[in-house]
Amino acid sequence: MNPDVEALLRRFHYDGTRLIDILWDIQRLYGHIPDEHLPQMADALNRSARDITETASFYHFFHTRPSGRHRIYLSNTVIAKNLGYQAVHDALEQETGVRFGGADGAATFGLFETPCIGLSDQEPAMLLDDVVFTRLTPGRVADIVAQLKAGRAAADIANPAGLPEDDIAYVDSLVESNVHTGGPVFFCGGDDHQMSLKRCLAGTPEQTIDAITESGLRGYGGAGFATGLKWRLCRAAPGADKYVICNADEGEPGTFKDRALLTRAPKDVFTGMVIAAYAIGAGHGIVYLRAEYVYLRRYLERQLRELREGGLLGRDIGGQAGFDFDIRIQMGAGAYVCGEESALIESCEGKRGTPRLKPPYPIQVGYLGRPTCVNNVETFAAASRVTAEGAEWFRGMGTPTSAGTRLLSVAGDCRRPGVYEVEWGITLDDVLALVGADDARAVQISGPSGECLSVQADAGRRIAYEDIPCNGAVTVFDSTRDLLDCVKDYTRFFADESCGICVPCRAGTVDLHDKMQRIISGTAVQTDLDDAARWGALVKKTSRCGLGATAANPILTTLTKFPDLYRSRLCSQDGTLLPSFDVDAALAGHRNALTELETDGTT
C-alpha cells in the first residue's frame, strides 16, 4: 500500500463520487495516473481498476502515461489560428524540442493542443501547469521556455510579484477581464448580497419562485428554459435531499463571459445559488468549474469563505434557523460534453461525462439520484439581481419574449473584443458597431453549435429568443477569412468532443468532417454537398444529446447562408459529376513503394 495514495484517498473519505478530484491529486503527485496505483484506488473506492482507467481516459487533461514535467496546452480555436497561432505553435516545438502530442526523452515538456480555454479575446493563449499565458508571441514563448529550463516554476514566471493566488490582483495579472459594458444587471459593483438574501428570506420559497417567474428570467445556457418553472418543478419533486449545481463549464469555443463574471462578480453568482437553494429546499451546492479555469479556484474559494464568515453560507443562513446550505467547487477535467447538464452530473459523481437519456430530468433524478437544479453562471447572477431589484424592474428591459439583458463574449475580427452587456433585442448591426467590426462578413452566433450569419443579409435581425437565440458567443469574421476552413475546424472540434455513446454523433461527426476536408481540397462534387446536408439533418435529429443535435450546424448554416462558397470549391462547375475519389492519388503511395523496391533490386 502506497502511503501517499492512502492519505489522498482518506482525505476524500474513500468516496468514489469524488473520483475526478482524486485523479487530479494523483496526477499532480506523480505527473500522470500510474497503473501501479490503480488496484489500491479500486479497492478503496469499491470500483474496478478498469473503471477508473475508463473514466480517466475520457477527459483531455488526464494522462495515464508520463507526459512531461511541464504540460503545455495551446488553445487551437479558429480565433487563435487567425491571430498568430501557427507561429506560437512552431516556436513551442522549436524551443522545447518536442512535437505536439508527445513528451521529450527527459520528460521535461509535453506539448498538447486543446480546444478553447476561455481566452478567445486574448489569443494566442496557453495553459501551462495550471497557469495561463495570453497574447503569446514566438519571443514570449522563447522566454517562458528558457525560464522553465532554468528551473523556474510556471507560477513564478506568470506571477513575479508573488501575489497571493486567492487575491483578485493575482487573477488580473494573468488575464484581462475585458468587460467593456456592464450594468444594469451584471458587473454593477454593489455589495448588496446581504440585502438580496434579506429580501429573499423575508418571503416564502414560493414567493421567491413567483418573483423569478414574473421577471421572465430564462436560463442563459442556450436553451432558454424558464428559470422560475425549473425551480418550481424541482421544489415539487419528491425527496427531501436536493441539490443546486452551477454549470461553470463554458466550453463553447468563443465564449468567456462566465470567466468575467466569476472574476468580477463571483458573489452575485454564489448568492444566486443560495436564493435557488432557499426556493427549492436544497442543502447542498456544487460549482462545476471547467479545468481551464483552475487559476480561479483559490480566488473563488476565498469568496465562498467570506460568504460563510458573513453568515450567507453554512448553517442558519441569514439568521434563519434550519436554512443550511453550503457550496463546494468541483473541478472538471476537460470535456466539452460536460456542459450538458446530465453529463455534468455524471462527472460530478466521478464518472465519464456521458449524457443521460431523458426523461427523467435532473429536476427529478439528478445528482446522486436526487432532484437537482442546474443553472449556469449568468443565470444565477441574474437571479441575485432580480431578487434585489424586483421582477418588474427586470421585465422592463429587453423584449416581451426575452426579458432583461445578457452578456456577449465578442472575439475575432473586431477592434474591441471582450464582454458586453446588452439588452435583448439589440440588432446584429448595432453589436458590430459597438465592438468595432468594420469589415465583418460573417458572424458565428453561439459558437460552433449556433448559427453562422451573413452580415449582408442578417444585419437588421435582433438577438432575442424570438429571432436570433444566443448563448453569448459572438465571433466575427472579416472578408479576408476562409470561412469554409473555419467550418472544417468546427467539424473537427465536434468529432473530437463527441462522447461516443451514440452512433449518429460518434460516426456522423467524423463523416461530416471528412466531407469538409474533401470540399476544402477541391475534390468534392454536388453530391457531396447533398450528402453533407442530408447526413447533418440525420445527426441533428437522431443524436442522444445537445452536442450531436448541434454538431452539423457549422455546415448546415453556412450551406444556407453562403452557398456560393461551397459551389466555388467543387471540382466540376458545369453539372458534370466527377468522382470525388481520386484513384491516381490513392494509388500514388503504392506506385512509389514499388519504385523504391525496384531501385533497391528487391523485386
ChimeraX attribute file (.defattr): number of C-alpha atoms within 10 A of each C-alpha:
attribute: neighborCount
match mode: 1-to-1
recipient: residues
	/A:1	9
	/A:2	9
	/A:3	8
	/A:4	11
	/A:5	18
	/A:6	14
	/A:7	11
	/A:8	18
	/A:9	22
	/A:10	12
	/A:11	11
	/A:12	14
	/A:13	12
	/A:14	18
	/A:15	16
	/A:16	21
	/A:17	17
	/A:18	19
	/A:19	23
	/A:20	25
	/A:21	19
	/A:22	21
	/A:23	23
	/A:24	20
	/A:25	17
	/A:26	20
	/A:27	18
	/A:28	13
	/A:29	13
	/A:30	11
	/A:31	21
	/A:32	21
	/A:33	22
	/A:34	15
	/A:35	11
	/A:36	9
	/A:37	14
	/A:38	19
	/A:39	16
	/A:40	15
	/A:41	24
	/A:42	16
	/A:43	12
	/A:44	16
	/A:45	19
	/A:46	11
	/A:47	14
	/A:48	14
	/A:49	17
	/A:50	12
	/A:51	14
	/A:52	22
	/A:53	18
	/A:54	13
	/A:55	18
	/A:56	23
	/A:57	14
	/A:58	18
	/A:59	21
	/A:60	17
	/A:61	20
	/A:62	22
	/A:63	18
	/A:64	14
	/A:65	11
	/A:66	16
	/A:67	22
	/A:68	19
	/A:69	18
	/A:70	21
	/A:71	21
	/A:72	23
	/A:73	24
	/A:74	27
	/A:75	26
	/A:76	24
	/A:77	26
	/A:78	23
	/A:79	26
	/A:80	23
	/A:81	18
	/A:82	18
	/A:83	18
	/A:84	16
	/A:85	24
	/A:86	15
	/A:87	14
	/A:88	25
	/A:89	23
	/A:90	14
	/A:91	19
	/A:92	23
	/A:93	15
	/A:94	14
	/A:95	16
	/A:96	20
	/A:97	15
	/A:98	18
	/A:99	17
	/A:100	17
	/A:101	11
	/A:102	16
	/A:103	22
	/A:104	16
	/A:105	10
	/A:106	8
	/A:107	16
	/A:108	16
	/A:109	25
	/A:110	24
	/A:111	25
	/A:112	22
	/A:113	16
	/A:114	19
	/A:115	21
	/A:116	27
	/A:117	28
	/A:118	26
	/A:119	30
	/A:120	27
	/A:121	26
	/A:122	21
	/A:123	28
	/A:124	27
	/A:125	26
	/A:126	26
	/A:127	23
	/A:128	19
	/A:129	17
	/A:130	18
	/A:131	20
	/A:132	24
	/A:133	22
	/A:134	18
	/A:135	18
	/A:136	18
	/A:137	18
	/A:138	19
	/A:139	10
	/A:140	15
	/A:141	20
	/A:142	17
	/A:143	14
	/A:144	20
	/A:145	20
	/A:146	14
	/A:147	15
	/A:148	18
	/A:149	15
	/A:150	9
	/A:151	9
	/A:152	13
	/A:153	16
	/A:154	21
	/A:155	16
	/A:156	14
	/A:157	17
	/A:158	17
	/A:159	17
	/A:160	10
	/A:161	10
	/A:162	11
	/A:163	14
	/A:164	13
	/A:165	17
	/A:166	17
	/A:167	15
	/A:168	15
	/A:169	12
	/A:170	19
	/A:171	21
	/A:172	12
	/A:173	13
	/A:174	15
	/A:175	18
	/A:176	15
	/A:177	20
	/A:178	17
	/A:179	19
	/A:180	13
	/A:181	16
	/A:182	16
	/A:183	13
	/A:184	15
	/A:185	22
	/A:186	23
	/A:187	18
	/A:188	13
	/A:189	11
	/A:190	9
	/A:191	11
	/A:192	15
	/A:193	20
	/A:194	16
	/A:195	13
	/A:196	21
	/A:197	21
	/A:198	18
	/A:199	15
	/A:200	24
	/A:201	20
	/A:202	11
	/A:203	10
	/A:204	12
	/A:205	21
	/A:206	15
	/A:207	14
	/A:208	26
	/A:209	24
	/A:210	17
	/A:211	20
	/A:212	28
	/A:213	19
	/A:214	15
	/A:215	25
	/A:216	22
	/A:217	27
	/A:218	26
	/A:219	23
	/A:220	22
	/A:221	21
	/A:222	16
	/A:223	13
	/A:224	15
	/A:225	14
	/A:226	16
	/A:227	24
	/A:228	24
	/A:229	16
	/A:230	22
	/A:231	29
	/A:232	21
	/A:233	15
	/A:234	28
	/A:235	27
	/A:236	14
	/A:237	17
	/A:238	14
	/A:239	14
	/A:240	13
	/A:241	14
	/A:242	27
	/A:243	27
	/A:244	30
	/A:245	29
	/A:246	27
	/A:247	26
	/A:248	26
	/A:249	29
	/A:250	25
	/A:251	22
	/A:252	22
	/A:253	27
	/A:254	30
	/A:255	28
	/A:256	28
	/A:257	29
	/A:258	25
	/A:259	24
	/A:260	21
	/A:261	22
	/A:262	23
	/A:263	19
	/A:264	18
	/A:265	20
	/A:266	21
	/A:267	22
	/A:268	29
	/A:269	24
	/A:270	28
	/A:271	26
	/A:272	28
	/A:273	33
	/A:274	28
	/A:275	23
	/A:276	31
	/A:277	26
	/A:278	24
	/A:279	24
	/A:280	27
	/A:281	23
	/A:282	26
	/A:283	21
	/A:284	20
	/A:285	24
	/A:286	20
	/A:287	25
	/A:288	24
	/A:289	21
	/A:290	24
	/A:291	23
	/A:292	26
	/A:293	21
	/A:294	19
	/A:295	21
	/A:296	22
	/A:297	18
	/A:298	15
	/A:299	22
	/A:300	22
	/A:301	15
	/A:302	14
	/A:303	18
	/A:304	23
	/A:305	16
	/A:306	14
	/A:307	20
	/A:308	16
	/A:309	11
	/A:310	13
	/A:311	15
	/A:312	25
	/A:313	22
	/A:314	20
	/A:315	17
	/A:316	14
	/A:317	23
	/A:318	19
	/A:319	12
	/A:320	12
	/A:321	9
	/A:322	10
	/A:323	19
	/A:324	20
	/A:325	22
	/A:326	22
	/A:327	23
	/A:328	13
	/A:329	17
	/A:330	21
	/A:331	23
	/A:332	27
	/A:333	24
	/A:334	22
	/A:335	26
	/A:336	28
	/A:337	24
	/A:338	30
	/A:339	24
	/A:340	20
	/A:341	26
	/A:342	24
	/A:343	22
	/A:344	29
	/A:345	28
	/A:346	20
	/A:347	28
	/A:348	26
	/A:349	18
	/A:350	20
	/A:351	22
	/A:352	24
	/A:353	28
	/A:354	24
	/A:355	24
	/A:356	20
	/A:357	10
	/A:358	11
	/A:359	8
	/A:360	10
	/A:361	16
	/A:362	22
	/A:363	25
	/A:364	21
	/A:365	20
	/A:366	23
	/A:367	23
	/A:368	15
	/A:369	14
	/A:370	19
	/A:371	27
	/A:372	29
	/A:373	30
	/A:374	32
	/A:375	25
	/A:376	24
	/A:377	30
	/A:378	25
	/A:379	23
	/A:380	26
	/A:381	25
	/A:382	25
	/A:383	32
	/A:384	29
	/A:385	25
	/A:386	25
	/A:387	24
	/A:388	19
	/A:389	14
	/A:390	17
	/A:391	21
	/A:392	13
	/A:393	14
	/A:394	24
	/A:395	20
	/A:396	13
	/A:397	19
	/A:398	19
	/A:399	17
	/A:400	14
	/A:401	15
	/A:402	22
	/A:403	22
	/A:404	26
	/A:405	24
	/A:406	26
	/A:407	27
	/A:408	25
	/A:409	28
	/A:410	27
	/A:411	27
	/A:412	27
	/A:413	26
	/A:414	21
	/A:415	12
	/A:416	17
	/A:417	24
	/A:418	27
	/A:419	29
	/A:420	23
	/A:421	21
	/A:422	21
	/A:423	20
	/A:424	24
	/A:425	23
	/A:426	17
	/A:427	17
	/A:428	21
	/A:429	17
	/A:430	14
	/A:431	19
	/A:432	21
	/A:433	11
	/A:434	16
	/A:435	20
	/A:436	15
	/A:437	21
	/A:438	12
	/A:439	15
	/A:440	20
	/A:441	19
	/A:442	25
	/A:443	24
	/A:444	23
	/A:445	26
	/A:446	25
	/A:447	24
	/A:448	26
	/A:449	24
	/A:450	23
	/A:451	22
	/A:452	29
	/A:453	23
	/A:454	18
	/A:455	21
	/A:456	12
	/A:457	11
	/A:458	17
	/A:459	17
	/A:460	13
	/A:461	17
	/A:462	19
	/A:463	23
	/A:464	22
	/A:465	18
	/A:466	12
	/A:467	10
	/A:468	20
	/A:469	19
	/A:470	25
	/A:471	24
	/A:472	28
	/A:473	26
	/A:474	28
	/A:475	28
	/A:476	27
	/A:477	24
	/A:478	18
	/A:479	11
	/A:480	11
	/A:481	14
	/A:482	13
	/A:483	19
	/A:484	21
	/A:485	15
	/A:486	19
	/A:487	24
	/A:488	22
	/A:489	21
	/A:490	25
	/A:491	28
	/A:492	19
	/A:493	23
	/A:494	27
	/A:495	22
	/A:496	16
	/A:497	24
	/A:498	22
	/A:499	23
	/A:500	14
	/A:501	14
	/A:502	17
	/A:503	14
	/A:504	21
	/A:505	30
	/A:506	20
	/A:507	14
	/A:508	25
	/A:509	26
	/A:510	19
	/A:511	18
	/A:512	26
	/A:513	23
	/A:514	16
	/A:515	21
	/A:516	26
	/A:517	20
	/A:518	19
	/A:519	25
	/A:520	18
	/A:521	12
	/A:522	16
	/A:523	19
	/A:524	25
	/A:525	23
	/A:526	20
	/A:527	13
	/A:528	17
	/A:529	21
	/A:530	11
	/A:531	14
	/A:532	23
	/A:533	19
	/A:534	12
	/A:535	19
	/A:536	26
	/A:537	17
	/A:538	17
	/A:539	24
	/A:540	21
	/A:541	14
	/A:542	14
	/A:543	20
	/A:544	20
	/A:545	22
	/A:546	16
	/A:547	23
	/A:548	31
	/A:549	20
	/A:550	22
	/A:551	30
	/A:552	30
	/A:553	24
	/A:554	26
	/A:555	26
	/A:556	20
	/A:557	19
	/A:558	22
	/A:559	19
	/A:560	13
	/A:561	18
	/A:562	16
	/A:563	12
	/A:564	11
	/A:565	14
	/A:566	20
	/A:567	17
	/A:568	12
	/A:569	18
	/A:570	22
	/A:571	19
	/A:572	17
	/A:573	12
	/A:574	6
	/A:575	8
	/A:576	10
	/A:577	14
	/A:578	15
	/A:579	13
	/A:580	17
	/A:581	11
	/A:582	10
	/A:583	9
	/A:584	9
	/A:585	9
	/A:586	10
	/A:587	10
	/A:588	11
	/A:589	11
	/A:590	10
	/A:591	12
	/A:592	11
	/A:593	11
	/A:594	14
	/A:595	13
	/A:596	12
	/A:597	12
	/A:598	11
	/A:599	10
	/A:600	9
	/A:601	8
	/A:602	8
	/A:603	9
